[in-house]
Amino acid sequence: MEQSLVMFEEELREISHVIERLLRDSNAKSVYLVDKDGQLIASSGDTKDIDSTSLASLTAGNIAATGGLAKLIGEKEFSILFHEGEKDNIHISIVGQRMILVVIFGERSSLGLVRLRVRRASEEISGCIQRILRRMESSTARESLLEEITDEDIENLFH
């Protein structure tokens, strides 16, 4: 079981900047970053007509279901999913093995452009995730160090 990420403000700002640039550079309608538990992390674009809570939950379920399909045929997972609609399309990709990047786009864009821009954004978000994990590890190390200090140790400091 993976430990839940503790999102730090600095990384959240950076991730928000990355998905805003992805939205612009890919000519997408909206972009969402979701964790594999179905929690919305960040979003950008025209999101007012979309129930983002449902989108996040269903996206995580979609990734879980296709993960089951992947295992059936001997694959670890399918890292990219694409759903084509009459007027809108959804590109879904796994980022850093912990997050899901969802890009909704229409005829103003193309699958090739979205895939190209998602690749760059995924690398940047993966870097953020790695920094978050390192910060969490150092926080845990500090907390465990504090737990090792006994009342006797504190009294000895003042005597």
N, C-alpha and C positions, 0 to 999 in steps of 0.2 A: 504494500500500500504506500503510495507516494504521499509525502508530507505536503499539506496545503501551503501554497505560497503566501507569504506575508508581503503585500504590495507596499513599497515605500513610495512616498510622495514624489521623490526625484525620478524614480523609474516610471511611475505612472505618467508623469508629465512627458517624459521622453517617448513612451509608448504612444501616448495621445498624439504627439507631434508626428510620429512615424505613420500612424494610420490616417492622419489628416493629409499628409503628403501622398500616401498611397491613393487616397480618394481622388485627389487632384490629378496626379500623374497617370492614373488609369482611366480617367473619365467615368468613374463608377458613380452610382447613385448613393450608395451607403457602404460603410465598412464597419464590421464588428469584431471585437476580440473577446473570445469566450474561453473560460477554462473547461477542462474535460468533465468537470462536475456540473456544467451547465450554468455557471454564474457569468453574467456579463461583466467584463473588465473595463472595456472602453468602446465607444462608438463615435462615428463621424458621418456627416452627410445628412441626407433627407431621411430622418428616422422617425418623423412624427406620425406617420400612418402605419408603422410597424410595431407590433407588440414585442418589444425587445426581450422581455422575460421569456415569452414563449419561443421566440427565435433562438435564444441561447439554449434553452432546455431541449428543444427539438434537434438543434444542431449537434449537441452532445450525444443525444440518443442516436442520431444518424451515424455519427462516428463510431459509437459503440456497436451498432448493428453491422456496419460494413467491416468493422474489426472482426466480428464473428464470421462473416463471409470470407474474409481474407484467410483466417485460420483454417477454414474448411478446405481451401485450395492450397494450403501450405505457405501462405505469405504471412509476414509479421503483422502488417497493416497496410491499408491503402492511404497514402499520405495526402492525396489530392482527390477531391470529388467535384464533379461538375453536374449541375442540373440545368437543362435548357428549357425555357418556357417560351410562350408565344411572343411576349414582349420583354420579359426580364429573365436574367440568368443568375445563377448562384454558383460562385466558385468557393469551395471550402478546402482549406489546407491545414494540416497539423504543423504547429510551429514549436520547435524545441521540445517535442514529445510531451508537452504539458498544456499547450494552448491551441485554440482553433481560430483561424482567421477566416472570416466570412466576408466575401465581396459580392455585393449585388450590383449588377450592371445591365444596361440595356443596349440599344442600337448605337449609341454614341461611342461605344467602346467595342473591343473585340477580345475573344478568349486569349489570343496570343499576347496582346498588350497587358491584359490583367495578369496572366501567368508570369510575364517578364517583371512587372512591377511588384508582384507578390513575392517573387524570389528575393529581391533586394530587401523588402520590408521584413520578410521572415528572418533573414540574417540579422538585421538590426534588433528585432524583438527577441530573438534567441540570445543575443548578447546581453540584453536587459535581464532576461530570465536568469542567465548565468550569474550576473552581478547580484541579483536578488538572492539567489541560492547561497552565494558566498557571504552576503551580509547576514542571512539567516543563520548560517553555520557559525559565524563569529559571534552573533548575539547569543546563540545557544551555548557556545564555549564560555562566554562571559557569565551567563546565568549559572552554568554548572560550577564555575569557579566560585561564585558567590554562595552557592549552596554548600560548598565544602567548608566555608568559614563557619566556625562554631562560636557560640556565645563565649566560650573560654578564650578563643583566639581574640575576640574583640576586647575582652577584659584585659588580656595580656598587653594589648596595644596601649592601654591607658595607664598601666602600672609600671 
